[in-house]
Amino acid sequence: MTVIKNFDTWKKFLGERVVQAEKMGMSEETITNLAYEIGDFLEAKVDPQNSSNRALKELWDVGNKEERRTIARLMIKLAKKNV
């Protein structure tokens, strides 16, 4: 998972995947659900490799379900901006 070691690389990678999903006709809600699931996976299985990822993990850890969905939506917006 070297792509998540560098936050800028992660944003670009995620942005490219979001654009692909949109081109395939996925709705914003479906993409948000996937981003939420990815966030849960990363939180449970991946030790953050840099300070940006550590900050996101800490926000994820203290957030409730709706706040985590907001983080997922914001990550999608941020990622799309970096494509």
C-alpha positions in Angstrom: 0.0 0.0 0.0 2.7 2.5 -0.9 0.1 4.8 -2.4 -1.0 5.8 1.1 2.4 6.6 2.4 2.4 10.0 0.7 -0.7 12.1 1.2 -0.5 13.9 -2.1 -0.1 10.6 -4.0 -3.1 9.2 -2.0 -5.3 12.3 -3.0 -4.4 11.9 -6.6 -5.0 8.2 -6.6 -8.3 8.6 -4.9 -9.3 11.4 -7.2 -8.6 9.3 -10.3 -10.7 6.5 -8.8 -13.6 8.9 -8.1 -13.5 10.2 -11.7 -13.5 6.7 -13.0 -16.5 5.8 -10.8 -18.4 8.9 -12.0 -17.7 8.0 -15.7 -19.1 4.5 -15.0 -22.3 6.1 -13.8 -21.9 5.7 -10.1 -24.0 8.1 -8.1 -22.5 10.5 -5.6 -24.2 8.5 -2.8 -22.7 5.2 -3.9 -19.2 6.8 -4.2 -19.6 8.3 -0.7 -20.7 4.8 0.7 -17.5 3.3 -0.9 -15.3 6.1 0.6 -16.9 5.4 4.0 -16.1 1.7 3.7 -12.6 2.4 2.6 -12.2 4.8 5.6 -13.4 2.0 7.9 -11.0 -0.5 6.4 -8.0 1.9 6.6 -8.8 2.8 10.2 -8.9 -0.8 11.2 -6.1 -2.3 9.1 -3.5 0.4 8.2 -1.2 2.3 10.4 -0.9 5.9 9.2 2.5 6.5 7.5 2.5 10.3 7.7 1.1 13.2 9.7 -1.7 13.9 7.3 -3.0 10.4 7.4 -2.5 10.3 11.2 -4.7 13.4 11.5 -7.4 11.9 9.3 -7.3 8.7 11.4 -7.7 10.6 14.6 -10.7 12.6 13.2 -12.2 9.3 12.0 -11.7 7.7 15.4 -13.6 10.4 17.3 -16.3 10.9 14.7 -19.7 9.2 14.8 -21.2 7.5 11.7 -22.6 10.8 10.3 -19.4 12.7 10.9 -17.4 9.9 9.3 -19.7 10.1 6.3 -18.9 13.9 6.2 -15.2 13.1 6.3 -15.7 10.6 3.4 -17.6 13.2 1.3 -14.9 15.9 2.0 -12.1 13.5 1.0 -13.9 12.8 -2.3 -14.1 16.6 -2.9 -10.5 17.1 -2.0 -9.4 14.1 -4.1 -11.3 15.3 -7.2 -9.6 18.7 -6.9 -6.2 16.9 -7.2 -6.8 15.1 -10.4 
